[in-house]
Amino acid sequence: MTRYTLLLSFTATLLLSACQAPSRYSQATDSAPDFVYPEPPMEDAEPKYEPYREQNSLPYEVLGKYYRPLKTGKGYTAMGKASWYGQKFHGHLTSNGEVYDMFGMTAAHKTLPLPSYVRVTNLENQQQAIVRVNDRGPFHSERIIDLSYAAAKKLGFYQHGTTRVKLEVIHVDSDDMVTVGNEPPVPYALYAGELPAEDVLQTASQTAAETGPDPLATEQSDSAALNEIAGNQGYYIQVAALSDAERAKKLSDGLSSLYQVPAEFPLIDDIYRLRLGPLTDRFKLNMLLDELKQNGYPGAYKVAASL
């Protein structure tokens, strides 16, 4: 046998070995589970504060295309096509270094920070699920998210492969303020339902009847009136009236942190009056009042600090 023949034989052996090398995955194509399993609970992922993993924020390349992960998911919303992935990837590591569980409420996204929490709405049937994004993908230009088998089942499209969805990131800050999509931030206790809306969003008519009319309802334009406001004890903005002290404290801490103003909740006539201030600057007072009314507290109103 010549050296040339030996070289050809060796090269062919290498090529054959490469073709027969075991794949990372035991399945060639993805599928739903083909074994008997208990019905997954399909419980939503529970959003909480988790620092982003720095190593997952670097730009990367897949199939010749570059992706630059977002610095934050706060305020993120999107609409597009969702797909799902299942048994082929079950038990393998995700981009976040976690083991993929097709029965968990997780997802893959190309650019959201890892980990992120997302509320997914199936636009075909309005079903919703909250998932934790811990992986990268899907790398198809027409798809914006790849959901776990369990999430796809909860959303009612696992038999169809894809569906149209709306994505809204649920962002939890380190101070427990929660932002859902592009909605205003709220304290975690309010987001989680620990503060019932009827306890928090006290209307102006209900509270005004108990504390009297708004002392600044009539605009005062002369300088003497402005000097009087700056010189006295100022004004509070009453935000809510609650019957539970713990709930009042949670909301008080959250709003104080969010707006960077003092907050208190004195007990008056068996009701905790949650208010921000006092503020002596009329401009700042009115700006804060307008912001509160736009961000979920339409019943907020001014109260003299002496009251």
C-alpha positions as CSV (number, residue, x, y, z in Angstrom):
1,M,0.0,0.0,0.0
2,T,1.5,3.4,-1.0
3,R,1.8,6.4,1.3
4,Y,-0.8,8.1,-0.9
5,T,-3.3,5.3,-0.3
6,L,-2.6,5.3,3.4
7,L,-3.2,9.1,3.6
8,L,-6.6,8.7,1.8
9,S,-7.6,5.9,4.1
10,F,-6.7,7.9,7.2
11,T,-8.5,11.0,6.0
12,A,-11.7,8.9,5.2
13,T,-11.5,7.4,8.7
14,L,-11.4,10.8,10.3
15,L,-14.3,12.1,8.2
16,L,-16.3,9.0,9.1
17,S,-15.5,9.3,12.8
18,A,-16.6,13.0,12.7
19,C,-19.9,12.2,11.0
20,Q,-20.6,9.5,13.6
21,A,-19.6,11.6,16.6
22,P,-22.4,11.7,19.2
23,S,-24.4,14.9,19.2
24,R,-24.9,17.0,22.3
25,Y,-28.6,16.0,22.1
26,S,-29.9,12.5,22.0
27,Q,-32.8,13.6,19.8
28,A,-32.5,14.9,16.2
29,T,-35.7,16.9,16.4
30,D,-37.5,18.5,19.3
31,S,-40.8,17.1,20.6
32,A,-43.2,17.1,23.5
33,P,-42.4,14.5,26.2
34,D,-42.8,11.0,24.8
35,F,-42.9,9.3,28.3
36,V,-45.5,9.1,31.0
37,Y,-45.2,12.0,33.4
38,P,-47.3,13.6,36.1
39,E,-49.2,16.6,34.9
40,P,-47.0,19.7,35.6
41,P,-48.5,22.2,38.0
42,M,-48.0,25.0,35.4
43,E,-47.7,27.6,38.2
44,D,-46.4,31.0,37.2
45,A,-42.8,31.9,38.0
46,E,-42.8,34.2,41.0
47,P,-41.0,37.5,40.1
48,K,-38.4,38.6,42.6
49,Y,-35.3,40.8,42.7
50,E,-32.3,38.9,41.1
51,P,-29.1,40.7,40.0
52,Y,-28.3,40.2,36.3
53,R,-25.5,37.9,35.6
54,E,-22.6,40.0,34.2
55,Q,-21.3,37.2,31.9
56,N,-24.6,37.1,30.1
57,S,-24.6,40.8,29.2
58,L,-21.8,40.5,26.6
59,P,-22.5,40.7,22.9
60,Y,-22.5,37.3,21.1
61,E,-22.8,35.7,17.7
62,V,-25.1,32.9,16.5
63,L,-25.4,31.8,12.9
64,G,-23.4,34.8,11.7
65,K,-25.6,37.3,13.4
66,Y,-24.6,39.5,16.4
67,Y,-26.8,40.2,19.4
68,R,-26.3,42.8,22.1
69,P,-28.1,42.0,25.3
70,L,-30.1,44.8,27.0
71,K,-28.6,46.4,30.1
72,T,-32.0,46.3,31.8
73,G,-35.4,44.8,31.0
74,K,-37.3,47.5,32.9
75,G,-40.1,48.9,30.7
76,Y,-39.7,46.3,28.0
77,T,-42.7,45.3,25.9
78,A,-42.9,43.5,22.6
79,M,-45.4,41.7,20.3
80,G,-44.5,38.9,17.9
81,K,-44.4,35.2,17.4
82,A,-43.6,32.7,20.2
83,S,-42.4,29.1,19.9
84,W,-41.6,26.4,22.4
85,Y,-38.9,23.9,23.1
86,G,-39.2,20.6,24.9
87,Q,-37.7,17.1,25.3
88,K,-34.7,17.5,23.0
89,F,-33.3,20.2,25.3
90,H,-34.6,18.8,28.6
91,G,-31.8,18.2,31.1
92,H,-29.2,20.3,29.2
93,L,-27.7,23.5,30.4
94,T,-29.2,26.9,29.6
95,S,-27.2,30.0,28.7
96,N,-27.6,31.0,32.4
97,G,-25.8,27.8,33.5
98,E,-29.0,26.2,34.8
99,V,-30.5,22.9,33.9
100,Y,-33.4,23.2,31.4
101,D,-36.7,21.7,32.8
102,M,-39.4,21.6,30.2
103,F,-41.9,21.3,33.0
104,G,-40.9,24.6,34.6
105,M,-42.2,28.0,33.7
106,T,-39.1,29.3,31.8
107,A,-38.2,30.8,28.5
108,A,-35.4,31.8,26.1
109,H,-34.9,35.3,24.7
110,K,-32.2,36.7,22.5
111,T,-31.5,40.0,24.3
112,L,-33.3,40.3,27.6
113,P,-30.9,40.3,30.6
114,L,-30.6,36.9,32.4
115,P,-32.5,36.3,34.5
116,S,-35.7,38.3,33.7
117,Y,-39.3,37.7,34.4
118,V,-41.9,38.2,31.6
119,R,-45.7,38.2,31.5
120,V,-46.7,36.4,28.3
121,T,-50.1,36.9,26.8
122,N,-51.3,34.6,24.0
123,L,-53.1,37.0,21.7
124,E,-55.1,34.2,20.1
125,N,-56.9,33.3,23.4
126,Q,-55.8,35.9,26.0
127,Q,-54.3,33.2,28.2
128,Q,-51.4,34.5,30.3
129,A,-48.3,33.0,32.0
130,I,-45.4,34.4,33.9
131,V,-42.0,32.9,32.9
132,R,-38.4,33.3,34.1
133,V,-36.1,33.9,31.2
134,N,-32.9,31.9,31.7
135,D,-31.7,31.0,28.2
136,R,-30.9,32.5,24.8
137,G,-33.0,32.0,21.6
138,P,-34.9,31.4,19.5
139,F,-32.6,32.2,16.6
140,H,-35.3,32.5,14.0
141,S,-35.9,36.1,12.8
142,E,-39.7,35.8,13.0
143,R,-39.8,34.6,16.6
144,I,-39.3,36.7,19.7
145,I,-39.4,34.2,22.5
146,D,-39.0,30.4,23.0
147,L,-41.1,29.1,25.9
148,S,-40.9,25.9,27.9
149,Y,-43.2,23.0,27.1
150,A,-45.2,23.7,30.3
151,A,-45.6,27.5,29.5
152,A,-46.7,26.6,26.0
153,K,-49.3,24.2,27.4
154,K,-50.6,26.8,29.9
155,L,-50.9,29.3,27.1
156,G,-52.8,26.8,25.0
157,F,-50.6,26.5,21.9
158,Y,-48.3,23.6,22.5
159,Q,-50.1,21.6,19.8
160,H,-49.7,24.4,17.2
161,G,-46.0,25.1,17.6
162,T,-46.2,28.9,17.4
163,T,-48.6,31.7,18.3
164,R,-48.8,35.5,18.5
165,V,-47.9,36.9,21.9
166,K,-47.4,40.1,23.9
167,L,-44.4,40.3,26.2
168,E,-44.2,42.5,29.3
169,V,-41.1,42.4,31.5
170,I,-41.9,42.3,35.3
171,H,-39.0,44.1,36.7
172,V,-38.4,44.0,40.5
173,D,-35.9,46.6,41.8
174,S,-33.7,46.0,44.8
175,D,-36.0,48.2,46.9
176,D,-39.0,46.0,46.0
177,M,-40.6,48.4,43.5
178,V,-42.3,46.5,40.6
179,T,-42.6,47.7,37.1
180,V,-44.8,45.6,34.7
181,G,-44.1,46.5,31.1
182,N,-44.4,50.3,30.7
183,E,-46.8,50.7,33.6
184,P,-45.9,52.9,36.6
185,P,-43.9,51.2,39.3
186,V,-45.7,50.1,42.4
187,P,-44.6,48.6,45.8
188,Y,-44.2,44.8,45.6
189,A,-46.9,44.4,48.2
190,L,-49.4,46.1,45.9
191,Y,-48.3,44.1,42.9
192,A,-48.5,40.8,44.8
193,G,-52.1,41.6,46.0
194,E,-51.1,42.0,49.6
195,L,-52.5,45.5,49.4
196,P,-56.0,45.3,48.0
197,A,-56.7,48.0,45.5
198,E,-59.8,49.1,47.4
199,D,-57.7,49.7,50.5
200,V,-55.0,51.7,48.6
201,L,-56.7,53.7,45.9
202,Q,-58.9,55.7,48.2
203,T,-60.9,58.2,46.2
204,A,-60.6,61.9,46.9
205,S,-64.4,62.2,47.7
206,Q,-64.2,59.5,50.4
207,T,-61.2,61.0,52.2
208,A,-62.1,64.6,51.6
209,A,-65.4,64.1,53.4
210,E,-63.4,63.0,56.5
211,T,-60.7,65.6,56.5
212,G,-62.4,68.6,55.0
213,P,-61.8,70.4,51.6
214,D,-58.5,70.8,49.9
215,P,-56.9,73.9,51.4
216,L,-55.1,74.6,48.1
217,A,-58.0,73.9,45.8
218,T,-58.2,77.6,45.0
219,E,-55.0,78.8,43.2
220,Q,-53.2,81.7,45.0
221,S,-51.2,83.8,42.6
222,D,-50.0,86.7,44.7
223,S,-46.5,86.6,46.2
224,A,-47.8,87.1,49.8
225,A,-49.7,83.8,49.5
226,L,-46.6,82.0,48.1
227,N,-44.4,83.4,50.9
228,E,-47.0,82.2,53.5
229,I,-46.8,78.6,52.0
230,A,-43.0,78.6,52.1
231,G,-42.9,80.0,55.6
232,N,-45.4,77.8,57.4
233,Q,-45.2,74.1,58.0
234,G,-46.0,73.2,54.4
235,Y,-48.4,70.6,53.1
236,Y,-48.7,66.8,53.0
237,I,-50.1,64.8,50.1
238,Q,-52.5,62.2,51.4
239,V,-52.3,59.1,49.2
240,A,-54.5,56.5,50.8
241,A,-56.4,55.5,53.9
242,L,-55.8,52.0,55.2
243,S,-57.1,49.9,58.1
244,D,-54.0,47.7,58.5
245,A,-50.8,49.1,59.9
246,E,-48.5,46.6,58.2
247,R,-50.0,47.3,54.8
248,A,-49.7,51.0,55.5
249,K,-46.0,50.6,56.4
250,K,-45.2,48.6,53.2
251,L,-46.9,51.2,51.0
252,S,-45.3,54.1,52.9
253,D,-41.8,52.7,52.6
254,G,-42.3,52.0,48.9
255,L,-43.6,55.4,48.0
256,S,-41.1,57.2,50.1
257,S,-38.3,55.3,48.3
258,L,-39.8,55.9,44.9
259,Y,-40.4,59.6,45.2
260,Q,-37.6,60.4,47.6
261,V,-39.8,62.3,50.1
262,P,-40.7,61.6,53.8
263,A,-43.8,59.5,54.4
264,E,-45.9,58.8,57.5
265,F,-49.2,57.0,58.3
266,P,-50.7,58.4,61.5
267,L,-53.7,56.6,63.0
268,I,-56.6,59.0,63.0
269,D,-60.1,57.7,63.9
270,D,-59.0,54.1,63.6
271,I,-57.7,54.7,60.0
272,Y,-54.0,54.9,59.0
273,R,-53.7,58.1,56.8
274,L,-50.8,57.5,54.4
275,R,-49.3,60.8,53.4
276,L,-46.1,62.1,51.8
277,G,-44.3,65.3,53.1
278,P,-44.5,67.8,54.4
279,L,-43.4,69.9,51.5
280,T,-43.1,73.7,51.6
281,D,-42.2,74.3,48.0
282,R,-45.4,74.9,46.1
283,F,-44.0,73.9,42.7
284,K,-42.6,70.5,44.0
285,L,-45.9,69.9,45.9
286,N,-48.0,70.3,42.7
287,M,-45.5,68.3,40.6
288,L,-45.6,65.4,43.1
289,L,-49.4,65.5,43.3
290,D,-49.7,65.4,39.5
291,E,-47.3,62.5,39.3
292,L,-49.1,60.5,41.9
293,K,-52.5,61.0,40.2
294,Q,-51.0,59.8,36.9
295,N,-49.3,56.8,38.5
296,G,-52.3,55.1,40.1
297,Y,-53.4,57.4,42.9
298,P,-56.2,59.5,41.4
299,G,-57.6,60.3,44.9
300,A,-54.4,61.9,46.2
301,Y,-54.9,65.4,47.6
302,K,-53.2,68.1,49.7
303,V,-53.5,68.5,53.4
304,A,-52.1,71.3,55.5
305,A,-49.3,70.1,57.8
306,S,-51.0,71.6,60.8
307,L,-54.0,69.3,60.4
